[in-house]
Amino acid sequence: MEKYEHDIVKTMEIIDDSQKDEYANLFTSKSEGYSRIYPKSNEDLKTLFSGFDFEDKNVLSVLASSDQVFCSYYLGARSVDTFDLNFLAEHYYYLRKWLLEYKLEYYPDFKKYSSGSLWIRELLDMVECQSVEEEITYKYWNLYNKKIGDFSHKTIFKFCDYDFSYDLIVDDVSKMRDLIKDKSLNFTQMDITGNIKKRKKYDVIILSNILEYCSYELDRLERCRDNLFDMLEDGGEIITSHLMDFATIPTESYVFSAKFDAWEFPSDSNVLLGRGCCYTKKK
């Protein structure tokens, strides 16, 4: 069975099993690598990234909604590798890349697309695949239209209760389109808190909200800390946010303090950004 067929079957299993979808999350094996997709970041990335230098840096980022990847390149990153436990994040990346390339749109505008899932079909009609990965994703979304045909999009996209209206880092969509035109997506399906193979060093690692999913699990926090330490260059930095707890859990602070220096966002930062710590690797 080809990968895209396997993907669409798994997607349909998520849709058919509402309890599984409700309790699955992106960062544990409970989701078996398939969870609904956030269509855009729920973080105030402009504030979150303001204290970091991306120019000519090698970045590792959670893929998630793809915002972190696009923003890293927009801020001058040399390379951006990605990871996620959710296979569907890879498919969504290409959907957004095609939106930029063929329609010069940064986000899917779900309010504008009154014809439901037809907007994906219309986009696919414009796409000329440039790689095997794009062909796989093209087939995935084509089957999504045919087999799922969800006009509300709620079966595959996870919409936030809040209407986030943060200032965007990407203020020139044409520039963003040109920046990623020839960029290949280097994606690895993995749990950053698990046992992983570490082959490359990075200057910046973007975790977003991942640490909140293992806040009180000492063994996972320790594995995550050690993984990050091994993958970071000396003085390398970790960007995190804590949107659920709005602050760093003491267990996390204790575990990371062995190998990282922590610093917090100012108290006047956007409340929906959360507080939490970012970390710098100790020399």
C-alpha positions in Angstrom: 0.0 0.0 0.0 1.4 3.4 -1.0 2.0 6.0 1.7 -0.7 8.3 0.7 -3.3 5.5 0.8 -2.2 4.6 4.3 -2.4 8.3 5.3 -6.0 8.7 4.1 -7.1 5.5 5.8 -5.5 6.7 9.1 -7.1 10.1 8.7 -10.5 8.4 8.2 -9.9 6.3 11.4 -9.4 9.5 13.4 -12.6 11.0 12.0 -14.6 7.8 12.8 -13.2 7.5 16.3 -14.2 10.7 18.1 -12.9 9.6 21.4 -9.5 8.8 20.0 -9.4 12.2 18.3 -10.5 14.0 21.5 -7.8 12.5 23.7 -5.0 12.2 21.1 -2.3 14.8 21.1 0.6 15.6 18.7 3.4 14.5 21.0 2.7 11.1 22.4 2.2 7.7 20.8 -1.5 7.7 21.7 -2.2 9.5 18.4 -0.3 6.9 16.3 1.1 9.8 14.3 -2.3 11.2 13.1 -4.1 14.1 14.7 -6.1 17.1 13.4 -4.0 20.0 12.2 -3.9 23.5 13.6 -4.4 25.7 10.5 -2.2 28.5 12.0 -0.1 29.0 15.0 -1.8 29.9 18.3 1.4 31.7 19.4 2.3 35.3 19.1 5.4 34.4 17.0 6.4 38.1 16.4 6.8 38.6 20.1 8.2 35.1 20.7 10.9 35.4 18.1 11.8 39.0 18.8 14.6 38.1 21.2 16.3 35.7 18.8 18.7 36.1 15.9 17.9 33.8 13.0 20.2 35.3 10.4 22.3 32.6 8.7 21.4 30.1 11.5 20.6 26.4 11.2 17.2 25.8 12.8 15.3 22.7 13.9 11.6 23.4 14.3 8.4 21.5 15.2 6.5 21.5 11.9 2.9 21.9 13.3 1.1 24.6 11.3 4.2 25.5 9.3 4.3 29.1 10.6 7.5 28.5 12.5 9.2 27.2 9.4 8.1 30.1 7.2 9.0 32.7 9.8 12.4 31.2 10.4 13.2 31.5 6.7 11.7 35.0 6.6 14.0 36.1 9.4 17.1 34.9 7.5 17.6 31.3 8.6 20.2 29.4 6.5 18.3 26.1 6.8 15.3 24.8 8.7 14.8 21.1 9.4 11.5 20.0 10.9 10.0 17.3 13.1 6.5 16.3 14.3 4.8 13.2 15.5 1.8 14.1 13.3 2.2 12.9 9.8 -0.5 15.2 8.6 1.6 18.2 9.3 3.8 17.3 6.3 0.8 17.3 4.0 -0.4 20.6 5.4 3.0 22.2 4.8 2.7 21.6 1.1 -0.8 22.8 1.0 0.4 26.1 2.4 3.4 26.2 0.1 1.1 25.8 -2.9 -1.2 28.5 -1.6 1.8 30.8 -1.5 3.1 29.7 -4.9 -0.1 29.6 -6.9 -2.4 32.0 -5.1 -0.1 34.3 -3.2 -2.0 33.6 0.0 -0.3 33.0 3.4 -3.2 31.3 5.2 -6.2 29.4 4.0 -9.1 31.8 4.5 -11.7 29.4 5.8 -14.3 32.1 6.1 -13.8 33.1 2.4 -14.1 29.6 1.1 -17.9 29.3 1.2 -17.7 26.3 -1.2 -16.1 24.2 1.5 -13.4 21.7 0.5 -13.7 22.8 -3.1 -11.0 25.3 -2.4 -8.5 22.5 -2.0 -9.7 20.9 -5.3 -9.3 24.3 -7.1 -5.8 24.7 -5.7 -4.8 21.2 -6.8 -5.9 22.0 -10.3 -3.2 24.6 -10.4 -0.4 22.5 -8.9 2.6 21.1 -10.9 4.4 18.8 -8.5 8.2 19.3 -8.3 9.2 16.3 -6.2 8.1 12.9 -5.1 7.0 14.3 -1.8 4.8 16.8 -3.5 3.2 14.0 -5.6 2.5 12.0 -2.5 0.8 15.0 -0.8 -1.1 15.9 -4.0 -2.5 12.4 -4.0 -3.4 12.7 -0.3 -5.4 15.9 -0.7 -7.0 14.5 -3.8 -8.2 11.5 -1.9 -9.2 13.7 1.0 -11.6 15.5 -1.3 -13.0 12.3 -2.8 -13.3 10.1 0.3 -13.9 12.6 3.1 -15.5 15.6 1.3 -15.8 17.6 4.6 -17.2 21.0 3.9 -16.7 22.2 7.4 -13.0 21.1 7.6 -13.5 20.3 11.3 -12.7 16.6 10.7 -9.1 17.3 9.8 -8.4 20.8 11.0 -8.4 21.8 14.7 -9.8 25.3 15.1 -9.0 27.4 18.2 -11.7 28.8 20.4 -9.9 32.2 20.2 -9.7 34.3 17.1 -6.0 35.1 17.2 -5.1 38.4 15.6 -1.4 38.7 16.2 0.8 40.9 14.1 2.5 38.7 11.5 6.2 38.3 11.0 5.5 37.7 7.3 4.4 41.1 6.0 5.4 40.5 2.4 3.8 37.4 1.0 5.6 37.7 -2.4 9.0 37.7 -0.5 7.9 34.6 1.4 6.9 32.8 -1.7 10.3 33.5 -3.3 12.2 32.5 -0.2 10.7 29.0 -0.1 10.3 28.4 -3.8 13.4 26.3 -4.0 13.5 25.1 -0.4 13.0 21.3 0.2 11.1 20.2 3.3 13.4 18.1 5.5 10.8 16.4 7.7 11.3 13.7 10.3 8.4 12.0 12.0 9.6 11.7 15.6 8.9 12.4 19.3 11.5 14.8 20.6 11.0 13.4 24.1 11.8 9.9 23.0 14.9 7.9 22.0 16.0 9.6 18.7 19.0 9.5 16.4 20.9 12.7 16.6 23.1 13.5 13.5 23.2 17.3 13.2 23.8 20.3 15.3 21.6 23.4 15.3 21.9 27.0 16.4 18.1 27.3 17.3 15.5 24.7 18.1 11.8 25.7 18.2 9.6 23.6 20.4 6.6 25.9 20.7 4.3 24.2 23.3 5.8 20.7 23.3 7.2 20.8 26.9 3.7 21.4 28.2 2.7 17.9 27.1 5.2 16.2 29.5 5.3 18.8 32.2 5.2 16.3 35.1 6.9 13.3 33.4 10.4 13.4 34.7 11.8 10.7 32.4 10.4 12.4 29.2 11.7 15.8 30.3 15.1 14.3 31.0 15.2 12.6 27.6 14.1 15.8 25.9 16.7 17.9 27.7 19.5 15.4 26.7 18.3 15.3 23.1 18.2 19.0 22.8 21.6 19.4 24.5 23.2 17.0 22.1 21.6 18.6 19.0 22.5 22.2 19.9 25.7 24.0 19.1 27.5 25.6 22.1 25.4 28.6 23.2 22.5 27.3 21.1 19.0 28.4 22.1 15.6 26.7 22.5 12.4 28.7 21.9 9.4 27.5 23.9 6.0 28.9 24.9 3.5 27.7 27.5 0.0 28.5 26.4 -1.9 26.1 28.6 -0.1 26.7 31.9 1.0 30.2 31.2 4.2 29.5 33.2 7.0 27.1 33.4 6.4 24.1 35.6 8.9 23.8 38.5 9.7 20.2 37.4 10.7 21.4 33.9 12.9 24.2 35.4 14.7 21.8 37.7 15.4 19.2 34.9 16.6 21.8 32.4 18.7 23.7 34.8 21.3 21.0 34.8 22.3 21.8 31.2 20.6 25.1 30.3 20.3 28.6 31.4 16.7 29.9 31.4 15.1 33.3 30.8 11.5 34.4 30.8 9.5 36.7 28.6 8.7 40.1 30.1 5.5 40.2 32.1 3.8 42.7 29.7 4.0 40.2 26.8 0.8 39.2 25.2 -1.2 37.0 27.7 -2.1 34.5 25.0 1.6 34.0 24.3 1.9 32.6 27.8 5.0 33.0 29.9 7.3 30.0 30.2 11.1 29.9 29.7 13.4 29.8 26.8 16.7 28.2 27.2 20.4 28.7 26.3 22.8 25.7 26.2 25.4 26.0 28.9 29.0 25.8 27.8 
